[in-house]
Amino acid sequence: MAERRMFAKTIVLSDAFLDMPLGARCLYMTMGMLADDDGFVNNPKSIIRQCGATEDDMRILFAKKFVIPFDNGVVVIKHWRINNYLQKDRYNETKYLEEKSMLTINEKGAYEQAENYQCIQSSVYTGKDRLGKESIGNYSVGAKRERFTPPTLEEVQAYCKERHYGTLDVSPQRFIDYYTSNGWKVGRNPMKDWKAAVRNWARGEHKQGYNSDNVQINNEDQTEKLKKMMEEWGNKNG
């Protein structure tokens, strides 16, 4: 595989490219550096983690048609041949020949889907398979992330009953009160799955810093009280 990689200014300085979030642009550049000599990338999910991008950044690249996905998880950079020109003595053809056969090259030099292979977009990255069935746990191009809706007390009670949690494991009312007071956040991040938060609560992750009534303890106040108790004990016992 050739060591050098290039990016055409007509692509990476275009309004379409610069309008994308920084994470999507960084992901595109990183995949451009790691692609094989035909622009194919076989580990896009690993690259997402390596460069600090997100799955949404990949969805944007698909939606903006900077990257073309295949059913087996491989992707190809659409404008690869515009970005890069490799001399024959440095060129090694991709091993993804079947996927390459599904592409044509338009008059501008960019990859396009061949007419006989329009099913490319029904891939693991679009959330559908070739039969149009939803694929669980994969990307969804253009899909909107579901907005988190806080549960009702009744929903928490029902889930606790389903999980066979007693009030000593999880108090539904205290659970609701706690997360309502902090804006339904887990640490600094917005909550995505309240049921997971219930399970974490039952495992005792919220018992640290709380007394037996699940009332938060101010550590500084407790330290001061302890100091005063020790001083009083010292004075009494000379």
C-alpha positions as CSV (number, residue, x, y, z in Angstrom):
1,M,0.0,0.0,0.0
2,A,1.3,3.4,-0.9
3,E,2.6,5.6,2.0
4,R,1.3,8.9,0.7
5,R,-2.3,10.1,0.8
6,M,-3.7,13.3,-0.7
7,F,-6.9,15.3,-0.5
8,A,-8.2,17.5,-3.3
9,K,-9.0,21.1,-2.3
10,T,-12.2,20.9,-4.5
11,I,-13.5,18.3,-2.1
12,V,-12.2,19.2,1.4
13,L,-12.6,23.0,0.9
14,S,-16.1,22.7,-0.6
15,D,-19.1,24.2,1.2
16,A,-20.6,20.7,1.5
17,F,-17.6,19.4,3.3
18,L,-17.0,22.5,5.5
19,D,-20.6,22.6,6.5
20,M,-20.2,19.2,8.3
21,P,-19.3,19.0,12.0
22,L,-15.6,18.9,12.8
23,G,-15.9,15.2,14.0
24,A,-17.3,14.1,10.5
25,R,-14.4,16.0,8.8
26,C,-11.8,14.5,11.1
27,L,-13.3,11.0,10.5
28,Y,-13.2,11.5,6.7
29,M,-9.5,12.6,6.8
30,T,-8.5,9.7,9.1
31,M,-10.2,7.1,6.9
32,G,-8.5,8.8,3.9
33,M,-5.2,8.2,5.5
34,L,-5.9,4.6,6.4
35,A,-7.8,3.4,3.3
36,D,-6.3,0.9,0.8
37,D,-5.1,2.0,-2.6
38,D,-8.6,1.9,-4.0
39,G,-10.1,3.9,-1.1
40,F,-11.7,1.0,0.7
41,V,-11.8,0.9,4.6
42,N,-12.6,-2.4,6.3
43,N,-12.6,-1.1,10.0
44,P,-14.6,2.1,10.1
45,K,-16.0,1.4,13.5
46,S,-12.5,1.1,15.0
47,I,-11.5,4.4,13.3
48,I,-14.5,6.1,14.8
49,R,-13.1,5.2,18.2
50,Q,-9.5,6.0,17.4
51,C,-10.1,9.6,16.2
52,G,-12.7,10.5,18.8
53,A,-15.6,10.7,16.3
54,T,-19.2,9.4,16.8
55,E,-21.6,7.2,14.9
56,D,-23.5,10.4,14.0
57,D,-20.4,11.6,12.2
58,M,-20.4,8.5,10.1
59,R,-24.1,8.9,9.4
60,I,-23.4,12.4,8.2
61,L,-20.7,11.2,5.8
62,F,-23.2,8.7,4.4
63,A,-26.0,11.2,4.1
64,K,-23.7,13.8,2.4
65,K,-22.4,11.0,0.1
66,F,-18.7,11.4,1.0
67,V,-18.6,7.7,1.8
68,I,-20.4,4.7,0.3
69,P,-21.3,1.7,2.6
70,F,-21.5,-2.0,1.8
71,D,-23.5,-4.8,3.4
72,N,-20.4,-6.4,5.0
73,G,-19.4,-3.2,6.9
74,V,-16.7,-2.1,4.4
75,V,-16.9,1.5,3.2
76,V,-15.3,3.3,0.3
77,I,-14.4,6.9,0.0
78,K,-16.5,8.3,-2.9
79,H,-14.0,10.9,-4.2
80,W,-10.9,8.7,-3.7
81,R,-9.8,8.8,-7.3
82,I,-10.1,12.6,-7.3
83,N,-8.1,12.9,-4.1
84,N,-5.4,10.4,-5.0
85,Y,-3.5,9.3,-8.1
86,L,-1.1,6.4,-7.6
87,Q,1.5,5.3,-10.0
88,K,1.3,1.7,-11.2
89,D,4.5,0.7,-9.5
90,R,3.1,1.9,-6.1
91,Y,-0.5,0.7,-6.6
92,N,-1.9,-2.5,-4.9
93,E,-5.4,-3.3,-5.9
94,T,-8.0,-3.7,-3.1
95,K,-8.9,-7.2,-1.9
96,Y,-12.5,-6.1,-1.9
97,L,-13.0,-6.9,-5.6
98,E,-16.7,-7.9,-5.2
99,E,-17.5,-4.5,-3.7
100,K,-15.4,-2.8,-6.3
101,S,-17.4,-4.4,-9.0
102,M,-20.5,-2.8,-7.6
103,L,-19.1,0.6,-8.4
104,T,-18.7,2.7,-11.5
105,I,-16.6,5.8,-12.1
106,N,-18.5,8.9,-13.3
107,E,-17.1,11.6,-15.6
108,K,-15.7,13.5,-12.7
109,G,-13.7,10.5,-11.4
110,A,-15.9,9.8,-8.4
111,Y,-17.2,6.4,-7.4
112,E,-20.9,5.8,-7.9
113,Q,-23.2,2.8,-7.3
114,A,-23.7,0.7,-10.4
115,E,-27.3,0.5,-11.5
116,N,-27.4,-3.3,-10.9
117,Y,-26.3,-2.8,-7.3
118,Q,-28.5,-0.2,-5.8
119,C,-28.9,-2.5,-2.7
120,I,-25.5,-1.2,-1.4
121,Q,-27.4,1.4,0.7
122,S,-29.3,-1.4,2.3
123,S,-26.3,-2.2,4.5
124,V,-25.3,-2.6,8.1
125,Y,-24.7,1.1,8.2
126,T,-28.2,2.1,7.1
127,G,-29.9,-0.2,9.6
128,K,-31.5,-2.3,7.0
129,D,-30.5,-5.5,5.3
130,R,-31.0,-6.5,1.6
131,L,-34.6,-7.5,2.4
132,G,-35.4,-4.2,4.0
133,K,-35.5,-5.6,7.5
134,E,-34.2,-3.5,10.4
135,S,-30.8,-4.4,11.6
136,I,-30.4,-4.1,15.4
137,G,-27.6,-2.1,16.9
138,N,-26.2,-0.6,13.7
139,Y,-26.0,2.8,12.1
140,S,-29.1,4.5,10.6
141,V,-28.4,7.1,7.9
142,G,-30.5,10.2,8.5
143,A,-32.2,8.7,11.4
144,K,-33.0,11.0,14.3
145,R,-32.0,10.0,17.8
146,E,-34.9,9.4,20.0
147,R,-35.5,12.1,22.5
148,F,-35.2,10.9,26.1
149,T,-38.5,11.1,28.1
150,P,-38.3,10.8,31.9
151,P,-40.3,7.9,33.2
152,T,-43.4,8.3,35.4
153,L,-43.5,7.0,39.0
154,E,-45.8,4.2,37.8
155,E,-43.3,3.1,35.1
156,V,-40.4,2.9,37.5
157,Q,-42.6,1.0,40.0
158,A,-43.6,-1.5,37.2
159,Y,-40.0,-1.9,36.1
160,C,-38.8,-2.5,39.7
161,K,-41.6,-5.1,40.1
162,E,-40.5,-6.8,36.8
163,R,-36.9,-6.9,38.1
164,H,-38.1,-8.1,41.5
165,Y,-36.5,-5.2,43.3
166,G,-37.7,-4.4,46.8
167,T,-37.8,-0.9,48.3
168,L,-34.4,-1.6,49.9
169,D,-33.0,-2.1,46.4
170,V,-34.7,0.8,44.7
171,S,-37.2,3.3,46.1
172,P,-39.1,4.4,42.9
173,Q,-40.1,7.8,44.5
174,R,-36.5,8.5,45.6
175,F,-35.2,7.5,42.2
176,I,-37.6,9.9,40.5
177,D,-36.8,12.7,43.0
178,Y,-33.1,12.3,42.6
179,Y,-32.9,12.4,38.9
180,T,-35.6,15.1,38.6
181,S,-33.4,17.3,40.9
182,N,-30.3,16.8,38.7
183,G,-32.0,17.3,35.4
184,W,-32.0,13.5,34.5
185,K,-28.2,13.3,34.1
186,V,-25.8,10.5,34.6
187,G,-22.7,12.3,35.8
188,R,-22.4,15.2,33.4
189,N,-24.2,13.5,30.5
190,P,-27.9,13.5,29.7
191,M,-29.5,10.2,30.6
192,K,-30.3,7.9,27.7
193,D,-31.8,4.8,29.3
194,W,-33.6,5.2,32.6
195,K,-34.0,1.5,33.0
196,A,-30.2,1.1,33.0
197,A,-30.1,3.8,35.7
198,V,-32.6,1.8,37.8
199,R,-30.3,-1.3,37.5
200,N,-27.3,0.8,38.5
201,W,-29.2,2.1,41.4
202,A,-30.1,-1.4,42.6
203,R,-26.4,-2.4,42.4
204,G,-25.7,0.3,45.0
205,E,-23.9,2.8,42.8
206,H,-25.9,5.6,44.4
207,K,-25.4,4.5,48.0
208,Q,-22.0,6.1,48.3
209,G,-22.5,9.5,49.9
210,Y,-26.1,8.7,51.1
211,N,-27.4,7.7,54.5
212,S,-29.8,4.9,55.2
213,D,-32.7,7.2,54.2
214,N,-31.0,7.8,50.8
215,V,-30.5,11.5,51.8
216,Q,-27.3,12.9,50.3
217,I,-24.6,13.6,52.9
218,N,-22.4,16.7,52.6
219,N,-18.9,15.3,53.1
220,E,-17.4,18.6,54.3
221,D,-20.1,19.0,57.0
222,Q,-19.5,15.4,58.1
223,T,-15.7,16.1,58.4
224,E,-16.3,19.2,60.5
225,K,-18.7,17.3,62.8
226,L,-16.1,14.5,63.2
227,K,-13.4,17.0,64.1
228,K,-15.6,18.6,66.8
229,M,-16.4,15.2,68.2
230,M,-12.8,14.3,68.4
231,E,-11.9,17.6,70.1
232,E,-14.7,17.1,72.6
233,W,-13.5,13.6,73.3
234,G,-9.9,14.9,73.8
235,N,-11.0,17.6,76.2
236,K,-13.0,15.1,78.3
237,N,-10.2,12.6,78.4
238,G,-7.4,15.0,79.0
